[in-house]
Structure formats: structure tokens, C-alpha cells
Amino acid sequence: MASKINWIERLSARLGLVPRTRKLPEPVPYGAELRDYPPFEKWLEVEELDSTRKLRRMAMIPTTCFNCEAGCGLLAAVDVDEMEIVRIEGNPLHPGSRGRNCAKGPATLNQVKDPERILQPMRREGPRGAGGFVPISWDAALDQIAANVRELLLTNRHDEVMYHVGRPGHEGAMERVLQAWGIDGHNTHTTVCSASARCGYQLTWGYDRPSPDHENSQLILLLSAHLEAGHYFNPHAQRIIEAKQRGARIVVLDPRLSNTAACADLWLPTRPGTEGAVLLAVLRLLIDENKIDHSFVRDWVDWRGYMAHLHPAEPPTVD
Ligand code: SF4
């Protein structure tokens, strides 16, 4: 039987420290499909040995990571006899994350099994701040909330209703409900996190969370954006790295030498707050040297309409 090549042998051979006496398998190129997972048709009937060599009947249940708004795909490995989640791993068939997650994804299991996790609605009893809460049923909680909201709406006190949700995963639907009720008080994690970025995206592109085609880009410009640090960037980071492997150049504007800046082809350590000025200077240079993709600008940027709106009495020119 052929003996296995251990990792020291493998590393030494790759570094050229020892001659290659045996053929080493080629490394899987980054970005290739993940292969080491059961076929999709078998996800509800997986059998595997646990660490005690006990055979477990498992089901791989697709779910979504909500630890940031990248919303990567996960698979919960459920022991169907114990009805218990045994582990959580990346979903290789998810089109965004493609089975690759940051460490927070698999760590979701800690949240599921946290002994202090609140599993049902709690109603405060006693004075606010005293910490007196009693568990109540979902029906009781919903009845009470509905009664309170109804009373406020019927007495024209719409501005006393505030809807707050941690990680909004139902955008659109709840927005419509609140609008139908005439309520403006919608607060989320996003309100205090990415609101300014999203506002800029919305005003510029008409959509608050664009996903550029990094994979097919030739030059990727990152403004204080850290693809090594997770968040939205897990699905993006994979594609940025793939683009870089195909020859794309990465330019980073960032006051600090982040890990991303360290990997960039060009790092421009801007003073905080001056990124806009740098971009305007780049734009000016592109215009002066006629290095603009005119058909793209014509198709995608209504700058004449924008200038006419901004300065209706003047000719639409950038001068
Ligand atoms: S990047 Fe990490 S935390 Fe964010 S959704 Fe993906 S796995 Fe979860």
C-alpha cells in the first residue's frame, strides 16, 4: 500500500529543501469549486463517524449566517437521531460565499447553544431598569404588542411607535407595513453602522448595496475597505483575490497600512477625510488626458442631467 506523504515532506519538497522523490498532488487553485462535501442529493441522508467512531445519521440543512450583512450561506449538520446541530460549516452551493466563510460563520453554533440564549419573549415586570423579566408565550407577546400599536394608531400617536430590529433580514416587507401604518420610526443595526455609506450608494447608484463585478475587473480601487477583515467583504474578498490572480491591479486609499493595503499594488496613504479630493484629482486627470471610457459614461452616468439639475441657468459642462 502506498504510504501517505506527510505535511513536513510536502512542505520541504515544495520549498526545495529535499528532492521530490514522490509525485505530489497539485494544489487546488484558489477559487476552484470546493469538492470535499457530500453531493446535494444526499444532504438529508449523510452518514459519518464521530470522534468516538459512532456512526451518526446526519442531515445538512442550508441556512444563512446573520453575523454580518454579507449573509453567507451555511450548512447546519444536524444529527437526525438526537435532533441536535453538531456543527456549522460553509454551504458550497451558496452563490455568494461558495462555501467559504469567515470564522464567525461556523462559530454560529456557539450562539445556538449559548446557555444564556433567550428562547422566548420576556415581559418586564416592575420598574424599568430593575431587571425584572418574566417569560411569556409568543401569542401573549404578539397580542400585547398589537394592542399597544393599535391604540397608538387609533389615537393618532404614530410618532410614539418605534420599530427596532437588530439585523434586518426582511427588508421591504416590514418597510411596507410601517408605511401602511403611517409610521416613520424604523431603527436597525444599519442605522448606526453603514447608513452613511448606503445613503451615498443609494444617491449615486440608486441601490444601497452594490456588488461590483470584482472578478472580471482589471483595476480594483478600495477606499478604506478591508477585504481581510470579513463583513461584506467575504464574498467580495474571494473575487478580488481571484481577479488579482488573473492579473488585476489593486489600489488602496487608506490612512493606515492595513493588511489589505499591504497586499495592494499601490497604497495611497491619504490623510483622513481627503479621499474625495484625491478622487476628484484623479477624475480631473482622466478628463484632461482623455482617458475616459466615453461609452460607459454615456450609458451609465447622467452627468448632463445632474449638472442641469444643479445649475439650471448654466450650460451643462464640467468646467
Ligand atoms: S462574512 Fe463571516 S460573519 Fe459575515 S455573513 Fe459571512 S460568515 Fe457570517
Residues whose N, C-alpha, C, O or C-beta is under 5 A from the ligand:
A	BS01	SF4	C65 N67 C68 A70 G71 C72 N101 C102 K104 G105 G230 H231 N234
